[in-house]
Amino acid sequence: MAGIRARVAERGHVTIPKRLRDSLGLKPGTVLEFSEEHGKLIAVKSGSIDPVGEVLGCLGKRLNTDAVVARLRGRRAR
């Protein structure tokens, strides 16, 4: 595997190159778990899934829960 470099910023931030984000399916909000093995930094997508976060925005509109339930029941929220 060809090495891809990224610089650690002053506050410890690192930008994951787009090619890797795309190939690994890393989207904004993806949680990574970090560990160290034999001097290597390992980052793995977290297994814990927030079901609300997974569907956030799927309606295409910013509606609160009451508005969504009201629409599902066929009436408008107050």
WOJO-V823340 format. One record per residue. PSI is psi in degrees with one decimal (* if undefined). Layout:
BEGIN
psi->(PSI:PSI)
END
This chain:
BEGIN
psi->(128.2:138.1:138.4:130.6:147.3:142.6:137.7:124.1:171.2:-39.8:11.4:3.5:143.0:134.4:123.9:123.4:143.3:-41.9:-41.6:-41.9:-45.3:-46.9:-27.1:-3.1:32.5:117.8:163.9:132.6:-12.1:132.3:129.6:142.3:131.0:142.7:172.4:132.0:116.7:44.0:7.5:140.0:125.5:128.6:127.0:139.4:133.8:139.9:-19.9:126.6:129.4:105.3:-34.0:-44.6:-32.1:-33.9:0.5:125.4:-4.8:-20.4:-10.9:-1.5:153.5:92.7:144.6:171.4:-42.0:-40.2:-39.4:-47.7:-42.8:-43.7:-39.8:-31.7:-2.0:21.0:161.0:146.0:152.9:*)
END
